[in-house]
Amino acid sequence: MKLGFIGCGNMANAIMGGVISSGLMTPDEIIGSDPLESGRNRASGEHGIHVTASNLEVVEKADTLLFAIKPQYYDGMLAEIRDAVRPDQLIISIAAGRTLDYLNQAFGDKPVKIVRLMPNTPAMVNAGMTAAAPNTNVTEEELARALEICASFGKVEVVPESLFDVVTGVSGSGPAYVFMFIEAMADAAVEGGMPRAQAYKFAAQTVLGSAKMVLETGKHPGELKDMVTSPAGTTIAAVRVLEEKGLRSAVIEGTRACTLRSAEMRKAK
């Protein structure tokens, strides 16, 4: 097997879907373990991969291991598989707060190869934003392998692990802020008489298209805003009120609070 998942939850299924739909791997090249039969059935039914209840079977059969369980289960999982992990295997971890130092220490003297990821939920629709940080044992070729997996379900950038709390504030938790913005725009449209379902579609597509313009034109967001903002027009009237109500400051402070909370949670572990 090329790729083995320990954990078959939502994010694991999103990654499986991206890897398979991109043609990077076939279902026969993937194995996943989960203690719950429902988790195994979902991964097998949706993606056609091999499934098992045994984490050790995944470690035995896969070249690359992807840890996709909740952080609180890491201690038990690592104690179970520590001795079975081979020096040539690449480990990819997506748990929030479980640092490279924590993972290195968990394997003791064994020189393991680890890439830590911070993905986000848009990975479920192949539009994720993922940060990646390798430990010193990972070769350039192995890092490229991990990045190729990430690219199958969205965009990926190598980021110093010291910035992972910032990544959490911007992209890890960021979808929640965007969903709130979409909901607020839709509420305003409903107040104006638009049906709810249609309002969500107009608001969500506007956010999607605007984000696409930022990514594909390479223009500064402020420049793109100015392109829409005509003198004495409708957009500048809205922009004035949004500035007056503190939209920009609220987003900055909310993102900062998230970043600080991420650091607090990491240090508490």
Steps between C-alpha positions, in 0.01 A plus 500: 500500500623851424289686755358394835254699710472459874152641551223519240312814607389801298843639420642159418213438259556839340867417443416152369255653254753753377779247460277261304312754286827668399637170376792517742412156638241230443276363776704177498804701610332639812419339834325656800437398859225613733373353829141567393333275246305800372825682422642201316178448306492865393859496369450168324160592357589850380852436375541125455817485711616213719389541864595338826447543874875459557736797505792256494375351172508847345855556622606160368354550151543873418805695381355836612297529819246777553384556858141629484372454854415756767795635701379345828542151352860547387670372816327163483537465124871585506567259786333227295687552172833648616701180469341399170581820309786448255784749439409529131136592561376857464258618768251778434311645797201734491423535872474854635746572779701179456834656413799349322685505832217303666501246217880469494505436875219245472723283280801532730832420334339378175587742213148540364406712198206730581312771314251693708199645319237757585215454248153655512146379435471623137720197428166317500420667165859487367554868584707470816787720616771298673819598679782243509808481723752211482739382768873483426490133398273563200676513162401735219350206311293395801379853559400519133299180550312653794436823309369301203247333727392839638472652153245233409243664729590869469798731534801444724794709618806408706487718813730514804337312786538815711222654286251216547302695761467782245397244237229382740372857535498572126409176324442230761212684667455755220215314323278571801549875456420475130187294569385772742561765233304301242217450746490872582494598132220249439304634797515848348381362167211320671407825675487656155256233379723231346414134581739346753644226274562748221658746743753240614586419140557866406708568813708182480573535128602862554751393766627216279543725198666776699750257653572360155576852373752553782674171427499515122560870425775549758359846569487647851155454660483876547553555129225252417271677749570832332405351163147440633474830687372778272491865614179580689374149421336214686817314596672793671184556702525143628877523555457815711251325728713186528799712602285700740376178664855368531495204261873512434590534867257226604656255253853588611413466869308178448785343304747617763287348780495170313878507453559571869258227606679252274829585670341462845359158414832383355693607809245337731559155347 
